[in-house]
Amino acid sequence: MLCEWIYHLTDIALFDSRLFRAGLAALLSIILVLSTMPSYIRFLQKSDATSDFDQNSKIKAPPIMGGLLLVVVVILVSLLTCKLNGYTVSTLLVLAAFSAVGAVDDLAKVKTKRLIAQGKATAASYMEKADGISSSVRLGLYFLFSLVIAIFCYKFIPDLRGHLTVPFVPADVFQIHLPNWAFIGFMTFVIAATANGTNFTDGLDSLVSVPILTSMVFVGVVAYVCGNFIFSNYLNMPFLPGCDELFPLATAIAGSLLAYLWFNSPPAEIYMGDAGSVGFGAAIGIMFIQVQAGLFLPIVCIIIIAEACSVLFQISFFKVTKKMTGTGKRVFLCAPLHHHYQKKWEGSFASKPLMNSKIVWRMHLVSIFALIVSFVIFFGIR
């Protein structure tokens, strides 16, 4: 809004440029996170805002809720650099609502750990960290918020009418078109599922950051192209007026995550927590739907999808086999997927941090490979 106001005041076209505002959004996010995160970490440390059980009394576990600061920065920067329309307002609402649910969950984890430390509860039923609010309550809130926002998007975004671009198929040859009720249901499911999947991915230092980054790079570029009549026509893509305002929002998220990696790179000084992972995951889901690339989400976000599916398969297979044979069996050694590799490679490295770094970096590389493949398919094979 600030850039829009300056443009109308000065009539300098630079402030109306999507590219300029996107670069400014990234730069502002990086500066704000780098400048405020150290004080924020000290505040959380003083508040003992941790959920991990301290394995060594001399070394305190890093605090959680680092993502809450990122979300605040992204919303502030987006309000300064983006024009408010159906695309940006719905995305910011999703980000804020899901981040609020995640923050409540983080606070519940902190409270549970304090009760355990005070001897008012036992840690016997936990593995490495305390739990927050129940999964059924979280999922219920995810689907409720997703449904409300999906209806909002369908009502206030004229070009959002159930069209889905199919990978490997030109949009003018074939597109899936869902009826109203099915598309709203599809959008609801995608937003809730990506929020939950991103939450599962946030399990090792920096693991969730790169998949979110690559997702924002993809959806930001697609939004910029689809919002430009010349580019979209040349590349045989649907023209979505106003969609390009998601570009500065995507770069604001990407910039905040780049700065966050400065503090979250191994060994982490702070964890993202549910406040960040759930909020950004929901934002990924709605932005992919808005640019009609919902079916590309499993390709771009392959790590997030794999983490979520590993949990789903593990629980489902265990319940089915227990019902059939009386003894539950597991597909993976442990779920989510990164825990499977921790179990599989246990003892194969000189230390656990080295093993975790190997897991994280291989998953980062897969995310980058998936981004490249997605660009080739989306822009080249049409």
N, C-alpha and C positions, 0 to 999 in steps of 0.2 A: 504493500500500500504506500509506503514511503517513496519508493521509486516512481510509482504512478503519480503521486502528488508532485514530486519534483519535476517530472516530465510535463505535466500540465502547467506548472508554474513557470518553467524556463523554456519549454518547447524544444529542449535538447533531446534529439532522437535516441541518443545513447542510453538514456534511462528507460526507454521503452523496448530496448533490445533484449530478447530472451537470452542470447548468449552472454551479454554483459551481466544481466541480473543473475543468471545461473552461476557465473564465475564469482560474482560478488557474494552470493549466498554461500558458496563453498568456502570462500575466504573468511567471511564473517563467522561461520560456524567453527572453523579451525581455530581462529583467534580467541573466540569466546570460551571454547572448551579448554584450550591450552592455558588460558589465563585464570579460569575459575576452578578447574578440577583440583589443583593442589589444596586449596582452601576447603573445598568440598570433601576431599578425602580426610583431611584433618578433623573436620566436623564429625564425619561418620565414625572415625576412629575413637574420638572422645565419647561418642554416644554408644560405642560398642555395637554398632549396627552390622553384626555378622551373623551368619547362619551355620557356618562350618564349625565343627567341634575342634578346638585347638589341640593338635597332636603334640605340640611342644609348648609348654607354658611360657617359654621365653620368646616365642614367635607367635604373635597374634595373627589370626586368619584375616585376610583382606576383607574390607567391608563390602556389602552388597549395595544395590540401589544406585550404582553408577549411571545406569541407563536413564534414571529419572532426570538427571542434569542434562543429558543429551536431548531428551524429548523437549524439555523446556527451551533449550537453545534452538532446536529445530523449529518449534512453533514460533518463537520470537523472530527468528531470521526469516521464516516464510512470510510472516505478516509484514515484514519490511520490504521484501523483494518480489513477492508474488501478487498477482491480481486475484482478488477473491471471486471465484465463480463456483459452479457446481462441483467441478473436479477438485479444486483445492480445498474448499470448505468441507466436503465429505471426507477427504483424506485426513485433514487435520482433526476432524471430529473423531474419526476412527482411532487415530494415533493417541489422542488425549484420553478417550474412553477406555481403551484397552490398557494403556499405560497406568491409568488409575486402578484398574483391577489388579495389574501386576504389582503396583506399589502396595496395595492392601495385603497382597499375598506375601510380599517381602517383609512387611511390618509384622505379619503374623509369624513368620519364620524367626525373626529377631526375638519376638516375645516368647516363643516356644523355647528357644535356646536359653534365654534368661531364666525361665522357670526350671529348666534342667540344671543350670549352673547353681540355682538357689536350692536345689534338692526337692523342689515341688513337683517335679516330673522326672521320668526316667528316660535315658537315652537308649535303652535296650532295643526298642522297636525301630530305631533309626540306623542308617548306614554311616554316612559321613556328615550329614547335615540335618537340621531340624526341618520339619514340614510346616507349610503355611495353611491356608484355607483348603477345604476338601476339593478334590478334583471334580466332583460332580457340581459343586457350586461354581467353580471357575468355568467349566464347560457350559453350564447353563447361562452364565453372564456373557460368555463369548458369543453364543448363538443368539441371545436376545439382542445384544448390541449390533451384531452383524445383520440381523433381520431388519432392525430399525434403519440402519444406514443404507442397506440395500434398497429399501422402499424409498428412502430419501433420494438416492442416486437415480433411481428409475423415474422418479417424478420430476426432478430438477435438472437432469442432464439429457437434453433432447436426443443426442446421438447414441445414447446407451439403450439399445432396444433389442438385446438378446443375440447380437451377432458375435460369433466366435471364429477367429481366424485359425484355420487348420494347418499344422506344420506340413511343409512340402507341397502345399496346394495354393495356387494363386487365388487371391480374394475374389477376383472377377469370374473365376471358374466355379468355385464352390466355397460356401461358408455355412457353418451350422447356425441355424436361427432357432432359438428357443422361445416358446411362448412365454407370456408375462410371468405366470406363476413359476414356471420351471427356471427361468433366468434369475428371478429373485431368490429362489431356493439354491441355485447354483452359486450365486454371489455370496449368499449367507454361508454356505458350506466352505467355500474357498477362503474367505476372510477368517473364519473361526479355525479352519484347519492349518493355515499358514501361521497364525498366531500361536497355536499349540505346538506346531512343529519347530518353530524358531525357539520356543521355550525349551524344548528337549535338546536342541543343538547347543544351547548355552551351558556346556558342561566342563569345558577345559579352557585354559587361558587363550583368549583371542579366537576361539573356534567359531563362534557365531558371527563375528564381525565381518569377515571376508565374504561369506555367502550373502549377507545383507548388502555389502558394498557392491558386489557384482550384480545383484538384483537391481540396485538403484542405477547403476551404469546402464544396464539394458533398458529398463523401463523409462529412464530419463531420455535416452537417445530416441527410443520409439515414440515417446510423447512429443518430442521436438519435431520429428519428421511428420507424424500424423497431424500435428497442428499447423503445418505449413502446406498450403494448397499446391505449390510448385513441386516441393520435395515429395509429397505423398502421391501426386499424380505421376511423377517421373518413376517412382519406385513401385507403382501399382499397389498402393496401400490406401486404406480408407481415410478420407479427410475428416478430421474431428476438430472443428473449430473450438478454440479455448483449451484443448487438451494440452497444448504446449506449455501452459502455466504449471504443469506438473514437473517440467524440467528444472526450474529453480528449486522446487521443493525436494526433488530427488538429489540434487547436488548439495542441498543443505544437509540432508541425512548423510550423504557420502562424506562430506567434509567433517561433520561431527564425529563420524566413526573413524576417520583417518587420525584425527586428534586423539580420540579415545584409545586407539592402539598404542599411542605413546606411553600410556599408563597401564594398559591391559596386556601388553606383550609380556611373554614369560620372563621372569616370574611376575605375575599380576600384582599391581598395587591396589586394584579395585576390581570388583566384578560388576557386570552389567545388571544382573538380577532380572526378575520378571518385569519390573517397571519398564525396562528397555526392550528386552527380547520379545515380550508379548505385544507391546505397542508397535515396534518396527515390523514384526511379523504380520500383524493385521494390516499395516500400511502397504506392505508388499502385495498382499492379497487383493486389496481394493484397487491398487494402481494397475496391476496386471489386467484386471477385469476392465477398467476404464479405457485402456488403450487397445482393447479387443485382442489381448495376447494371453488370455487365461490358460489356453492349452499349451502355451510355451513355458508356463511356470514349472512343471515337473522337469523340464530340461535345464532351465537357468538355475533353479533352486534344487538341484539334484541332491545336494548334501542335506538340506532341510527336509526334503521329502523322504530320503533314506532314513534319517534319524527318526522321523515320525512313524514311518511304516515299520521300522524295526520294533518299536514299542507295541504297535498294533498287532503285528504278527506274533510277537512273543506272548502277549496276554491272551490273544485268541487261541493260539495253538495249545497253550497250557490248559486253558479252560476246556477245550474240546477233548484233548487227550485224557484229561482227568475225568471227564464225564464218561468217556468211552471205556477207559481201562482202569480207572481208579487211581492212576498215578500220572500227574501232570508232567509233560515233557516240554523242553524248550528248544526253539530254533537257534537262538544265539546263546553264547555263554552268559551274557548279561546285556540288558538293553537300557538306554539307547545304544546305537551302533558303536560310538566311540568307547563305551565301556566294554563292549565285546572284544575290541582290539586290545584294550588294557589287560583284560583277562588272558587273551590269547598270547600276548607278547610278554607276559609277566615273567621276569627273570632273564629275559633275552637282552637286556640293556644294563649298562653300568649303574643306572639310577632311574627312578620313576620319572623325574622331570625330562630326562633324555627321551624316554619312551613316549611321553605325552607330546613332546615337541615333534617327534616323528609322525605321530598320528595327526596332529594339528596341521602340519605343513603339507602332508599328503592330501588332506581334505581341502586345504586352501588351493592346492594345485588343481584338484578336480573341479573346484568352483570356477577357477579361471579358464580351464579347458572348456567347461560347460558354457561359459559366457561366449567364448570364441565360436563354438559350434552353433550356439543360438543365433548369433549375428549372421553367420553364414546361411543358416536355414531361413531366417526371417527376411533378410534383405537380398540374399543371392538366389536361393532356390524358391522361386515364386512362379 
